Amino acid sequence: MSEVHTARRARLRDPAGRTAALVSHPANLRYLTGCAPPGAALLVGPDARDTLFLSPHATGRPTADPDAVTAADLGAEPRRLPEPGDELRFRSAGESGDPAVAAARTAADLGVATLAVEEHHLTVARHRALTAGAPHLPLADLGRTVEQQRLVKDEEEIAALRIAAEITDQALGELLESILVGRTERHLALELERRLIDHGADGPAFPTSVATGPHAGVPTHTPTDRRVEEGDFLSVRMGARYRGYCCQIGRTFVIGTAPADWQIELYDLVFAAQRAGREALAPGVECRAVDRAARQVLAAAGHGGAVETCTGHGVGLEIGEDPRLSPSAMSKLDARVPVTVEPGVHLPGRGGVRIDDTLVVRSLADGGPELLTITTKELLAL
Amino acid sequence: MSEVHTARRARLRDPAGRTAALVSHPANLRYLTGCAPPGAALLVGPDARDTLFLSPHATGRPTADPDAVTAADLGAEPRRLPEPGDELRFRSAGESGDPAVAAARTAADLGVATLAVEEHHLTVARHRALTAGAPHLPLADLGRTVEQQRLVKDEEEIAALRIAAEITDQALGELLESILVGRTERHLALELERRLIDHGADGPAFPTSVATGPHAGVPTHTPTDRRVEEGDFLSVRMGARYRGYCCQIGRTFVIGTAPADWQIELYDLVFAAQRAGREALAPGVECRAVDRAARQVLAAAGHGGAVETCTGHGVGLEIGEDPRLSPSAMSKLDARVPVTVEPGVHLPGRGGVRIDDTLVVRSLADGGPELLTITTKELLAL
């Protein structure tokens, strides 16, 4: 993997050799180095002088050699030790305390003209500490350069997402075989998270949401002590994180033998909207066109007001990444961009339906959108 | 509770009426309002014009009234709805998108001379958006004013911590009654977290660490698939979060009938260090004196180099709060400050011992330090 990370860092390097980049956002650090110890900072210098600085607070114990790095220093998952021949050098932040300040001082010593920092991640206080630590080094904004690099995934990243989705499907499938009536939302959510880990996930990609009865279909519902009852809608939103990669699934079920007519109608509607969104996915398509495809099905049925601001989003090392599938999203999709498609309708007091899938955008020649979360979307009565 | 929050916000109000405060750090928001929806910001104006702004991303669905707030908008735990007669007004951020920007515009409309923001929490990019949103309003640094307010707890906060500790003791106690040999660190950690929730915790206060054999005693050990073996040291570090309040316990056990001599020796040493730290806790005592009391016991036995930079820290709405118990900590303890005392020693390749307690600093007249985590600190062979 080391070569992959080296190549990613090389894309960040200024060919003119005048600017160095300082990366502090954890998901970006992990993308560029394979690890992200708490508070760490990566300096990408003009000529392959890449150095990952580690916090002394992460280090813990003082050592005779202040620059020495041990396995314990890389306590954040995943552990990653300097490999022989690794271009990346691991260094302690030393006396400055803040790895970003140590990186800025090193950049000043390298004689670069500018240091580009992640202004959307660094706090004002930390930015000021950089200026104080390297007073003659002008700071610029790196912006979301690394996030842009992360948008299109390579096949190794997609393979990790595929495994994350398999784990998620397994955990959800097992739950559906058990008896649900009488169990609480909180216990079902915990059970799902335990099963994710049983099947090899790093952990849940985000807090598992289990919503019953009137709660069903609320996208960010926090599980309560409400118990599953006959006749309920039950909606589940969950996902595994595997090797750092996050996927998402959402499904809605009915509890009991026969769903009511309004439940079948609402389900069919959300299913049609979700299918329209999925089928709109293709390289070159505007993100807002995908959103519109899903949204207009709901609006035509009079449920336009009950839809979220986004009907999908990118996934990867973070669960909510670019692109956004929303009415105001101006960008276009590319091949190998994984996204969720997740319209839903919630009727206050009655409940609702959500259907979320994770898919990878592929050209028609490559078989069209690749569905990662393959749990059935038929309306199951459990 | 509403009056408590009103009083806390009043302490933040500028008596001269010239400065407004903008609070964005989630733990501070929760302290001042009782809730912290994602991305929210609180404006404390000069004359009780308090407004909690909500993110439109949390809000989700567009509504006819853009300023309306529903239960779903307060999706973050705990839910808190505007109460009748509540001085705090709940508002949507509206078109600006960022609640902090909306708050800055309102502050400008109120005619204040300065807006004090949390520079240790706001990112550089968000700070710039505030300046763009309210270009004629000078920004200042609020610093850690709210964190300072949070240092000394009231008895209601301590009661929440006491319940968090009870839950933690119960979960750990149940685990000790079960068979441990052959189970993995990951499964034991999950089991402990499930039990925390069973007993009424909001969730774990921090990721539960279970460390066996050579891992035992590593403070931030991430549980692995290593199985518990006879003769192992087993160290557990965990804590419940209850009504937002976080506690911490750490205990080390031996697996099998008879601990080895080196295990007994190391345990007795860490126990003595931890007791010295606990006994040093009193109002008016320097934080570094508590650290020194624990640290010198370990140093005298030749283990000074294996000790963390901190031997304890404050707890409350965050698991790691001020004060720090470290050699460089200059502040003094006050009554009603809850802290951990948690020295430990790790011997590379062999394992180690950690003993962590959460206590509340009390004067001798009040009975001395109040131990919240009461699980036995005898060396148990399990």
Interface residues (C-beta under 8 A of the other chain):
Chain A: P56 H57 A58 G60 R61 P62 T63 A72 G75 A76 E77 V117 E119 H120 H121 L122 T123 V124 A125 R126 H127 R128 D141 R186 L190 E193 R194 I197 V218 P219 T220 H221 T222 G305 A306 V307 E308 T309 H346
Chain B: P56 H57 A58 G60 R61 P62 T63 A72 G75 A76 E77 V117 E119 H120 H121 L122 T123 V124 A125 R126 H127 R128 D141 R186 L190 E193 R194 I197 V218 P219 T220 H221 T222 G305 A306 V307 E308 T309
